[in-house]
């Protein structure tokens, strides 16, 4: 009877966690085995159309935008689309109260009016290749990188681990450092709905911005110069004006940041019950302080805009992640999977006991890792001290009450949540001497914001903070802190991953995302949000008008958009709405697996034409970094027809369409 129960457990577990249609972030150079399934979904091209080295392919039209987002080239003159929220920092840096491009948007009327975005760069993949054998033969990653970077001007390279180090791949990029803002819609379009609508469907956000890549006259990478000319890419995307319908094939091509599809249940438990809840609570308080300042002063609204957006993005994502993990019962399902693997591994010396060792290592490192996360969410958010130029800025006086409150919050939350035996000695002594966490935070803030004051106390705290972080990283054996892990755990995962691939032969394993170029695919599809509540996969301009509210900043659309709607003056971008009246498509859903870093990724149809720009996931999809559920996980894209409509009819920059290839 026990054997029957065990076999049933194995069968049920494998069925539950087997790879499913639309799941996966696949390396483009190894996409050939997926082509048959993609064709069944509606793909009409070949693997070489997606990735090729010796001829132009889609990879040549996809860029890493600033190292944190994705973009796509849409003309033979380096014109580039990405998300509004990806360009947000650059737009903010170019904005002022007098020239508030965040609020009112900006459209260059010629290339001469395109604004240099200082510090912004793009990288285009030259090639990727497996170097596992080279490293096994004794070459170092550093040697391989140096050799690759010597091949061409502006070359940047990295060696990245796949499947927890069972394979290594070299990625070679060409970096272009002259990137200029061409146009951006006002925030009431680009961030329509703001943080209220973030991660939510139905969605009506025109989340796009337009940049241009410049190069030297010989098309080689070059620092900014008035002598530079628009970059001439090997390939740019054709833009489809035919639109999408439910059931259409969709392919997303971009640089997803990080997923953890194969972690043990211990990691899921930590995320669901300890890490996310603590970080959500701390960020809720931080956001409230910044929002209060933004509501009181237009200059502070601009100053805190990018910081608020950065804090809020993960904050809301973590809330959806917790709900999704609870709904799926991910931790319980993974525990059953681990038990089934452990049963198989019991008589295999290479894998016997691996899961047990991993669980013991998790028990050791979780307290240390929580200390790191707590420091990152509290004390590490504070400037120690403020830069002298920042203190001389007249705006700092207006910021002072908010900044002081942020110091109080950070010190107070650290003191409240830190285990007594783990608190930094300087913080413990400072609170004891001052009488309270608030009083100690006030003292630190005064030191940090006064260039004439002796800052020995602040320097001591800064030194202790850096020392604690180094000590925690040393304890974990980490070079960089990205996800819950340790050097020992990494070595165990390498064994575990190899064992899973040997044991679970029906599962299609793809490497976790690590900011390298990936392909994901699926279909345009709605989903059942709740019992009896089906969410359609398409939204239109009618939904924007329904939400329009001049009294709410995030919903106060431009008057130009209201006028166009009232006159139904949509030009070539009009389509028949569900009620038969003309409207304009705005956003759509697809079943492609995406994550952070995929923001700005091109969404392509079966002919490889651009139909949308990926910018988000639905709230109940955010657990997909840990477990992808095709029944409910959806990525959100802004329909390319809405992008073109806004450029043409709202922004009055229709000349940009003349350099695109529209089909």
C-alpha positions as MATLAB code, in Angstrom:
seq = 'XXXXXXXXXXXXXXXXXXXXXXXXXXXXXXXXXXXXXXXXXXXXXXXXXXXXXXXXXXXXXXXXXXXXXXXXXXXXXXXXXXXXXXXXXXXXXXXXXXXXXXXXXXXXXXXXXXXXXXXXXXXXXXXXXXXXXXXXXXXXXXXXXXXXXXXXXXXXXXXXXXXXXXXXXXXXXXXXXXXXXXXXXXXXXXXXXXXXXXXXXXXXXXXXXXXXXXXXXXXXXXXXXXXXXXXXXXXXXXXXXXXXXXXXXXXXXXXXXXXXXXXXXXXXXXXXXXXXXXXXXXXXXXXXXXXXXXXXXXXXXXXXXXXXXXXXXXXXXXXXXXXXXXXXXXXXXXXXXXXXXXXXXXXXXXXXXXXXXXXXXXXXXXXXXXXXXXXXXXXXXXXXXXXXXXXXXXXXXXXXXXXXXXXXXXXXXXXXXXXXXXXXXXXXXXXXXXXXXXXXXXXXXXXXXXXXXXXXXXXXXXXXXXXXXXXXXXXXXXXXXXXXXXXXXXXXXXXXXXXXXXXXXXXXXXXXXXXXXXXXXXXXXXXXXXXXXXXXXXXXXXXXXXXXXXXXXXXXXXXXXXXXXXXXXXXXXXXXXXXXXXXXXXXXXXXXXXXXXXXXXXXXXXXXXXXXXXXXXXXXXXXXXXXXXXXXXXXXXXXXXXXXXXXXXXXXXXXXXXXXXXX';
ca = [
       0.000    0.000    0.000;
       2.857    2.404    0.850;
       4.474    1.693   -2.530;
       1.199    2.464   -4.342;
       0.853    5.765   -2.471;
       4.447    6.654   -3.360;
       3.938    5.873   -7.038;
       0.737    7.934   -7.049;
       2.626   10.816   -5.471;
       5.307   10.653   -8.158;
       2.786   10.552  -11.013;
       0.699   13.419   -9.646;
       3.737   15.551   -8.955;
       5.249   15.067  -12.398;
       1.912   15.882  -13.978;
       1.574   19.054  -11.935;
       5.037   20.441  -12.646;
       5.630   19.219  -16.210;
       6.455   21.895  -18.764;
       3.335   23.372  -20.315;
       2.569   25.152  -23.546;
       3.686   28.805  -23.544;
       6.081   28.236  -20.643;
       9.720   29.060  -21.071;
      12.376   31.669  -21.763;
      14.451   30.054  -24.474;
      17.954   30.905  -25.666;
      17.497   32.179  -29.248;
      20.529   30.283  -30.565;
      18.919   27.035  -29.361;
      15.344   27.730  -30.441;
      15.214   25.093  -33.210;
      13.639   22.326  -31.024;
      10.758   24.703  -30.194;
       9.949   25.654  -33.801;
       7.508   22.780  -34.386;
       5.396   23.781  -31.393;
       5.652   27.447  -32.380;
       4.396   26.616  -35.859;
       1.417   24.848  -34.340;
       0.679   28.128  -32.560;
       0.945   30.177  -35.773;
       4.624   31.030  -36.265;
       5.511   31.283  -39.971;
       9.291   31.796  -39.950;
      12.414   29.758  -39.214;
      14.894   29.458  -36.385;
      17.416   31.416  -38.491;
      14.956   34.285  -38.779;
      15.042   34.532  -34.990;
      18.784   34.120  -34.516;
      21.654   34.017  -36.970;
      25.260   35.199  -36.851;
      26.218   35.242  -40.513;
      23.135   37.098  -41.715;
      20.747   39.674  -40.291;
      18.060   38.274  -38.003;
      15.592   39.447  -35.382;
      18.320   39.537  -32.733;
      19.905   42.487  -34.560;
      16.758   44.566  -34.013;
      16.523   43.912  -30.246;
      18.579   45.984  -27.799;
      19.362   45.928  -24.130;
      18.191   49.401  -23.106;
      20.446   50.800  -20.400;
      21.060   47.337  -18.997;
      17.668   47.253  -17.253;
      15.060   47.120  -20.047;
      14.628   46.049  -23.655;
      14.036   48.088  -26.797;
      13.493   47.438  -30.504;
      14.764   49.174  -33.628;
      11.965   50.234  -35.975;
      13.761   52.084  -38.765;
      16.967   51.997  -40.761;
      17.963   55.225  -38.987;
      18.252   53.832  -35.472;
      14.759   54.788  -34.297;
      13.962   52.819  -31.170;
      10.826   52.014  -29.169;
      10.866   51.084  -25.504;
       8.560   51.661  -22.548;
       7.792   55.063  -21.069;
       8.761   53.671  -17.676;
      12.084   52.460  -19.105;
      12.867   55.928  -20.416;
      11.463   57.552  -17.280;
      14.808   58.296  -15.639;
      16.194   59.877  -18.808;
      13.007   61.884  -19.341;
      13.102   63.061  -15.726;
      16.751   64.114  -16.032;
      15.876   66.203  -19.094;
      12.847   67.763  -17.360;
      12.480   70.827  -15.181;
       9.574   72.896  -13.903;
       9.941   75.084  -17.006;
      10.279   72.097  -19.366;
       8.215   69.393  -17.708;
       8.454   66.585  -20.252;
       7.151   64.093  -17.704;
       3.832   65.891  -17.433;
       3.436   67.360  -20.904;
       5.490   65.053  -23.102;
       8.025   65.980  -25.751;
       8.252   65.515  -29.505;
      11.303   66.507  -31.527;
      10.301   68.063  -34.835;
      13.595   67.135  -36.443;
      16.748   65.198  -35.604;
      18.333   68.479  -34.534;
      15.799   68.685  -31.676;
      16.476   65.167  -30.358;
      17.807   65.453  -26.804;
      20.992   63.607  -25.699;
      20.255   61.293  -22.774;
      23.465   61.458  -20.771;
      24.669   58.092  -19.458;
      22.124   56.067  -21.424;
      23.392   53.281  -23.685;
      22.109   50.333  -25.682;
      23.723   46.978  -26.355;
      23.052   44.796  -29.377;
      23.947   41.111  -29.301;
      26.657   40.165  -31.777;
      26.630   36.473  -30.935;
      26.253   33.917  -28.179;
      28.060   30.600  -27.924;
      28.501   27.815  -25.436;
      31.953   27.799  -23.796;
      31.423   24.967  -21.288;
      34.141   22.829  -22.873;
      36.588   25.731  -23.069;
      36.210   26.439  -19.366;
      36.461   22.729  -18.523;
      39.720   22.659  -20.508;
      41.232   25.339  -18.287;
      40.387   28.676  -19.876;
      39.052   31.281  -17.482;
      35.959   33.374  -18.066;
      38.163   36.458  -17.920;
      40.375   35.189  -20.724;
      37.380   34.321  -22.903;
      35.808   37.756  -22.285;
      39.047   39.640  -23.023;
      39.492   37.771  -26.299;
      35.913   38.526  -27.365;
      36.055   42.218  -26.449;
      39.208   42.647  -28.538;
      37.294   41.617  -31.668;
      35.631   44.969  -32.331;
      35.091   48.549  -31.264;
      32.567   48.951  -28.484;
      32.445   45.222  -27.809;
      31.313   44.134  -24.344;
      31.197   40.497  -23.297;
      30.164   38.307  -20.389;
      30.153   34.618  -19.546;
      26.868   33.570  -17.970;
      25.863   30.391  -16.150;
      22.928   28.288  -17.327;
      21.251   25.507  -15.376;
      23.128   26.476  -12.212;
      26.537   26.202  -13.850;
      26.059   22.976  -15.777;
      26.557   25.063  -18.929;
      28.349   28.354  -19.600;
      27.621   30.722  -22.482;
      29.575   33.657  -23.869;
      27.521   36.705  -24.850;
      29.180   39.329  -27.027;
      27.510   42.731  -27.457;
      28.276   45.993  -29.220;
      27.553   49.026  -27.044;
      26.353   52.394  -28.361;
      26.649   55.300  -25.933;
      24.950   58.099  -27.875;
      21.213   57.673  -27.315;
      18.810   60.597  -27.709;
      15.205   61.212  -26.725;
      13.007   61.628  -29.792;
       9.601   61.707  -28.183;
       7.531   60.751  -25.199;
       3.818   61.055  -24.548;
       2.719   62.943  -21.442;
       2.638   60.868  -18.274;
      -1.151   60.953  -18.429;
      -0.739   58.620  -21.433;
       2.614   56.942  -20.728;
       1.724   56.258  -17.084;
      -2.050   56.420  -17.414;
      -3.492   54.899  -14.265;
      -0.179   55.311  -12.410;
       0.443   52.957   -9.531;
      -3.275   52.288   -9.123;
      -3.385   50.428  -12.446;
       0.142   49.002  -12.245;
       0.056   45.183  -12.663;
      -3.726   45.412  -13.268;
      -6.010   44.351  -16.128;
      -7.960   45.817  -17.894;
      -5.144   48.246  -18.726;
      -5.122   51.434  -20.786;
      -1.543   52.659  -20.480;
       0.335   54.004  -23.496;
       3.607   52.824  -21.971;
       6.066   53.763  -24.708;
       8.755   56.286  -25.504;
      10.885   56.892  -28.581;
      14.675   57.226  -28.719;
      17.281   57.151  -31.450;
      20.680   55.456  -31.433;
      23.546   57.474  -32.894;
      26.947   56.299  -34.116;
      30.065   57.727  -35.718;
      29.843   58.424  -39.474;
      31.367   54.971  -40.109;
      28.486   53.428  -38.051;
      30.876   52.446  -35.251;
      30.054   53.121  -31.586;
      31.125   56.563  -30.365;
      30.630   58.863  -27.404;
      28.135   61.693  -27.895;
      29.207   64.165  -30.561;
      27.322   66.627  -32.756;
      29.113   64.914  -35.635;
      27.433   61.559  -34.942;
      24.719   60.308  -37.279;
      21.745   57.949  -36.839;
      22.849   54.342  -36.432;
      22.222   52.056  -39.404;
      21.146   48.656  -38.005;
      21.562   45.311  -39.746;
      17.858   44.716  -39.167;
      14.834   46.645  -37.983;
      11.309   45.400  -37.361;
       8.489   45.855  -39.795;
       5.509   47.369  -37.973;
       2.171   45.648  -38.507;
      -0.934   47.828  -38.635;
      -3.273   44.839  -38.971;
      -3.543   44.298  -35.237;
      -4.174   41.175  -33.195;
      -7.123   39.031  -32.222;
      -7.650   36.417  -29.537;
      -5.829   33.240  -30.482;
      -3.135   34.931  -32.591;
       0.481   33.822  -32.165;
       2.666   36.138  -30.063;
       6.432   36.113  -29.541;
       8.305   38.242  -27.008;
      12.024   38.852  -27.566;
      13.996   40.527  -24.791;
      16.295   40.505  -21.791;
      14.368   39.011  -18.815;
      16.127   39.722  -15.527;
      15.747   36.843  -13.088;
      13.540   33.813  -12.530;
      13.830   30.903  -10.090;
      11.799   28.109  -11.637;
      13.704   25.268  -10.006;
      14.190   26.454   -6.405;
      13.119   24.289   -3.490;
       9.977   24.824   -1.460;
      12.130   26.337    1.299;
      12.844   29.363   -0.899;
       9.169   29.726   -1.794;
       8.200   29.584    1.886;
      10.719   32.317    2.658;
       9.429   34.587   -0.108;
       5.772   33.996    0.678;
       5.792   34.184    4.461;
       8.780   36.290    5.505;
      10.576   38.291    2.841;
       7.731   39.737    0.777;
       5.478   40.658    3.737;
       8.275   42.589    5.475;
       9.353   44.447    2.338;
       5.751   45.292    1.438;
       5.142   46.867    4.846;
       8.327   48.964    4.777;
       7.729   50.213    1.241;
       4.100   51.049    1.984;
       5.310   53.552    4.564;
       8.038   54.963    2.277;
       5.578   55.506   -0.544;
       3.136   57.305    1.732;
       5.812   59.832    2.728;
       6.845   60.544   -0.860;
       3.240   60.776   -2.042;
       2.477   63.358    0.629;
       5.393   65.509   -0.548;
       4.412   65.145   -4.202;
       0.874   66.294   -3.472;
       2.119   69.496   -1.819;
       4.705   70.795   -4.304;
       4.993   70.425   -8.134;
       8.797   70.538   -7.918;
       8.776   67.706   -5.387;
       6.359   65.771   -7.568;
       8.967   65.808  -10.338;
      11.891   65.154   -7.987;
      10.331   62.098   -6.337;
       8.605   60.774   -9.488;
      11.242   58.254  -10.594;
      12.096   57.193   -7.028;
       8.431   56.666   -6.204;
       7.892   54.618   -9.375;
      10.944   52.446   -8.652;
       9.850   51.739   -5.082;
       6.221   51.119   -6.021;
       6.878   48.728   -8.882;
       8.337   45.886   -6.800;
       6.076   46.752   -3.855;
       2.939   45.985   -5.808;
       4.525   43.036   -7.589;
       5.347   41.364   -4.265;
       1.728   41.664   -3.154;
       0.518   39.840   -6.254;
       3.317   37.299   -5.882;
       2.182   36.335   -2.387;
      -1.419   35.958   -3.525;
      -0.397   33.880   -6.545;
       1.813   31.535   -4.531;
      -0.988   31.023   -2.034;
      -3.535   30.314   -4.784;
      -1.314   27.795   -6.564;
      -0.018   26.155   -3.404;
       3.441   26.358   -4.965;
       5.373   25.478   -1.818;
       3.285   22.348   -1.227;
       3.569   21.249   -4.863;
       7.325   21.728   -4.817;
       7.635   19.746   -1.586;
       5.868   16.825   -3.245;
       8.155   17.148   -6.290;
      11.234   17.133   -4.032;
       9.999   14.032   -2.224;
       9.463   12.263   -5.548;
      12.963   13.182   -6.716;
      14.444   12.133   -3.377;
      12.788    8.726   -3.744;
      14.354    8.286   -7.199;
      17.740    9.515   -5.949;
      17.847    7.163   -2.951;
      19.799    4.445   -4.806;
      21.908    6.792   -6.954;
      25.116    7.780   -5.240;
      25.586   10.975   -7.248;
      22.253   12.405   -6.103;
      21.446   10.621   -2.844;
      20.795   13.060    0.007;
      21.122   16.184   -2.152;
      17.694   17.559   -1.257;
      18.311   17.064    2.453;
      21.637   18.895    2.252;
      19.974   21.756    0.402;
      17.297   22.095    3.054;
      19.906   22.214    5.815;
      21.765   24.927    3.938;
      18.569   26.955    3.553;
      17.994   26.714    7.303;
      21.509   28.097    7.868;
      21.411   30.995    5.428;
      17.845   32.328    5.731;
      18.524   34.432    8.879;
      21.611   35.946    7.223;
      19.806   36.669    3.994;
      16.912   38.339    5.814;
      19.458   40.603    7.527;
      20.761   41.590    4.086;
      17.286   42.296    2.748;
      16.347   44.298    5.840;
      19.470   46.442    5.529;
      18.740   46.972    1.828;
      15.180   48.132    2.535;
      16.129   50.424    5.433;
      19.608   51.790    6.203;
      21.006   51.256    2.706;
      18.321   53.553    1.254;
      19.846   56.508    3.145;
      22.580   58.804    1.768;
      25.527   58.911    4.198;
      26.082   61.829    3.748;
      24.178   63.788    1.110;
      26.319   64.996   -1.779;
      27.471   68.603   -1.413;
      25.869   69.585   -4.725;
      22.568   68.145   -3.564;
      22.691   70.170   -0.366;
      23.327   73.367   -2.338;
      20.258   72.746   -4.489;
      17.494   75.173   -3.365;
      15.029   72.299   -3.659;
      16.718   70.521   -0.746;
      15.112   72.877    1.765;
      11.681   71.930    0.428;
      12.665   68.256    0.626;
      14.022   68.449    4.173;
      10.840   67.415    6.064;
      10.298   64.428    3.774;
      13.950   63.376    3.907;
      13.940   63.567    7.706;
      10.801   61.443    7.816;
      12.428   58.874    5.501;
      15.418   58.631    7.866;
      13.074   58.117   10.820;
      11.218   55.416    8.934;
      14.368   53.559    7.859;
      16.017   53.597   11.304;
      12.766   52.754   13.069;
      11.878   49.818   10.808;
      15.407   48.438   11.053;
      15.376   48.635   14.844;
      11.906   47.080   15.083;
      12.442   44.178   12.684;
      16.070   43.286   13.361;
      16.807   40.346   15.627;
      18.304   41.793   18.854;
      21.542   39.893   18.471;
      21.987   41.067   14.880;
      21.553   44.824   15.289;
      24.520   46.953   14.266;
      26.357   48.077   17.440;
      26.397   51.702   16.276;
      22.614   51.685   15.866;
      22.039   50.038   19.229;
      24.347   52.510   20.970;
      22.892   55.474   19.109;
      19.305   54.611   20.030;
      20.283   54.053   23.657;
      22.073   57.400   23.805;
      19.340   59.347   22.011;
      16.489   57.717   23.894;
      14.503   56.582   20.843;
      14.911   55.468   17.254;
      13.325   58.728   16.006;
      15.723   60.905   17.985;
      18.700   58.896   16.750;
      17.446   59.167   13.151;
      17.108   62.944   13.574;
      20.719   63.158   14.727;
      21.937   61.118   11.757;
      19.916   63.195    9.311;
      21.329   66.423   10.740;
      24.853   65.057   10.353;
      24.192   63.835    6.819;
      22.748   67.180    5.694;
      25.283   69.556    7.309;
      28.622   69.885    5.524;
      30.126   71.803    8.457;
      29.333   69.207   11.097;
      31.730   66.557   12.344;
      30.454   63.307   10.873;
      32.477   60.773   12.832;
      29.310   59.111   14.076;
      27.893   58.882   10.562;
      31.171   57.535    9.195;
      31.249   54.892   11.930;
      27.720   53.764   11.042;
      28.557   53.703    7.342;
      31.637   51.613    8.060;
      29.705   49.178   10.246;
      26.998   48.870    7.608;
      29.528   48.077    4.883;
      31.341   45.677    7.187;
      28.148   43.831    8.116;
      27.182   43.433    4.468;
      30.651   42.070    3.651;
      30.463   39.693    6.607;
      27.033   38.430    5.601;
      28.143   37.946    2.013;
      31.252   36.119    3.216;
      29.082   33.901    5.401;
      26.919   33.074    2.408;
      29.868   32.834    0.058;
      28.294   35.319   -2.325;
      29.983   37.615   -4.798;
      26.752   39.497   -5.518;
      23.430   39.455   -3.733;
      20.539   38.843   -6.113;
      18.476   35.927   -4.834;
      18.378   33.806   -1.733;
      21.450   31.609   -2.032;
      25.000   30.770   -1.014;
      28.120   29.281   -2.569;
      27.311   25.932   -0.987;
      23.738   26.063   -2.233;
      24.923   26.920   -5.747;
      27.090   23.795   -5.842;
      24.184   21.686   -4.590;
      21.788   23.185   -7.141;
      24.216   22.251   -9.898;
      23.913   18.608   -8.799;
      20.157   18.869   -8.230;
      19.565   20.458  -11.648;
      21.583   17.736  -13.388;
      19.631   15.124  -11.462;
      16.247   16.654  -12.363;
      17.100   16.567  -16.062;
      18.127   12.926  -15.774;
      15.052   11.949  -13.757;
      12.203   14.068  -15.188;
      12.726   13.324  -18.877;
       9.267   14.524  -19.949;
       9.910   18.054  -18.699;
      11.245   20.666  -21.145;
      13.860   22.469  -19.059;
      14.803   26.025  -19.969;
      17.507   28.006  -18.157;
      16.369   30.566  -15.600;
      16.412   34.162  -16.798;
      19.624   36.045  -16.048;
      19.383   39.232  -18.150;
      20.495   37.443  -21.312;
      18.539   37.516  -24.565;
      15.554   35.141  -24.578;
      12.535   34.191  -26.657;
       9.152   33.390  -25.133;
       6.006   32.661  -27.090;
       2.290   32.010  -26.724;
      -0.974   33.404  -27.992;
      -3.117   36.472  -27.504;
      -5.548   35.327  -24.830;
      -7.894   36.502  -22.114;
      -8.370   34.582  -18.882;
     -10.846   33.791  -16.155;
      -9.964   36.236  -13.396;
     -12.505   34.835  -10.959;
     -15.478   32.505  -11.022;
     -17.730   33.702  -13.816;
     -15.516   36.723  -14.597;
     -13.695   36.430  -17.927;
     -11.261   39.188  -18.885;
     -11.124   39.896  -22.611;
      -7.596   40.274  -24.043;
      -8.105   43.655  -25.761;
      -8.816   47.189  -24.527;
      -9.686   50.350  -26.437;
      -9.758   54.134  -26.208;
     -13.304   53.910  -24.858;
     -11.854   52.497  -21.629;
      -9.490   55.471  -21.309;
     -12.358   57.914  -21.643;
     -14.350   55.976  -19.047;
     -11.479   56.406  -16.554;
     -10.666   60.012  -17.500;
     -10.762   62.303  -14.455;
      -9.311   65.846  -14.603;
      -9.134   65.903  -10.802;
      -6.758   62.937  -10.567;
      -3.189   63.395  -11.901;
      -2.793   59.816  -13.177;
      -6.165   59.877  -14.971;
      -6.172   63.426  -16.349;
      -5.660   62.759  -20.056;
      -4.558   65.476  -22.516;
      -7.344   67.653  -23.883;
      -6.163   66.721  -27.362;
      -7.102   63.095  -26.702;
     -10.542   64.124  -25.436;
     -11.100   66.210  -28.569;
     -10.067   63.404  -30.897;
     -12.431   61.032  -29.095;
     -15.343   63.482  -29.203;
     -14.898   63.990  -32.947;
     -14.045   60.314  -33.555;
     -11.127   61.781  -35.490;
      -8.880   58.729  -35.450;
      -7.622   58.826  -39.020;
      -6.113   55.587  -40.298;
      -5.990   54.118  -36.771;
      -9.754   53.660  -36.379;
     -11.122   50.137  -35.881;
     -14.612   48.864  -35.214;
     -15.221   48.514  -31.481;
     -17.290   45.765  -29.830;
     -20.400   47.926  -30.265;
     -19.671   48.608  -33.937;
     -18.598   52.214  -33.358;
     -15.097   53.372  -34.315;
     -12.419   53.301  -31.627;
      -8.656   52.823  -31.237;
      -7.042   49.667  -29.771;
      -4.875   50.328  -26.702;
      -3.501   47.188  -24.972;
      -3.642   43.411  -25.259;
      -2.801   40.274  -23.274;
      -0.706   37.279  -24.302;
       0.492   34.082  -22.648;
       4.237   34.721  -23.108;
       6.340   34.170  -19.988;
       8.011   37.449  -19.034;
       9.621   39.123  -16.041;
      11.500   42.284  -15.105;
      13.876   43.263  -17.911;
      11.286   42.260  -20.516;
       9.869   45.770  -20.207;
      10.063   47.323  -23.652;
      10.399   43.967  -25.421;
       8.927   43.707  -28.911;
       5.824   41.548  -29.178;
       5.798   40.005  -32.654;
       3.198   38.170  -34.703;
       3.725   34.924  -36.599;
       5.386   36.795  -39.468;
       7.895   38.487  -37.159;
       6.185   41.883  -37.410;
       5.906   44.259  -34.463;
       2.376   44.279  -33.028;
       3.024   45.522  -29.503;
       5.484   46.608  -26.824;
       5.546   44.485  -23.677;
       5.319   46.494  -20.457;
       3.783   44.523  -17.604;
       2.194   41.371  -16.254;
      -1.191   40.956  -14.656;
      -1.159   41.092  -10.868;
      -1.959   37.406  -10.465;
       0.949   36.559  -12.811;
       3.749   37.962  -10.678;
       4.431   34.597   -9.044;
       5.530   33.340  -12.493;
       9.164   33.998  -11.541;
       8.761   30.976   -9.251;
       5.994   29.033  -10.999;
       4.307   29.745  -14.328;
       0.593   28.975  -14.561;
      -0.675   29.178  -18.167;
      -4.282   29.400  -17.072;
      -3.794   32.824  -15.531;
      -0.282   34.173  -16.243;
      -0.450   36.946  -18.844;
       1.938   39.572  -20.145;
       0.533   42.984  -21.068;
       1.532   44.890  -24.206;
       0.598   48.282  -25.564;
      -0.900   47.765  -29.022;
       1.444   49.198  -31.662;
      -1.545   50.862  -33.334;
      -2.092   52.962  -30.201;
       1.606   53.872  -30.223;
       1.326   55.050  -33.823;
      -1.961   56.846  -33.123;
      -0.432   58.793  -30.232;
       2.693   59.691  -32.215;
       0.623   60.754  -35.214;
      -2.619   62.245  -33.915;
      -1.784   63.320  -30.363;
       1.906   64.188  -30.613;
       1.754   65.587  -34.135;
       4.973   63.747  -35.006;
       3.622   61.753  -37.927;
       6.848   62.363  -39.833;
       8.405   59.617  -37.694;
       6.082   57.075  -39.297;
       7.567   57.921  -42.686;
      10.874   56.279  -41.743;
       9.248   53.094  -40.444;
       8.320   50.072  -42.531;
       4.550   49.778  -42.011;
       2.633   46.761  -43.235;
];
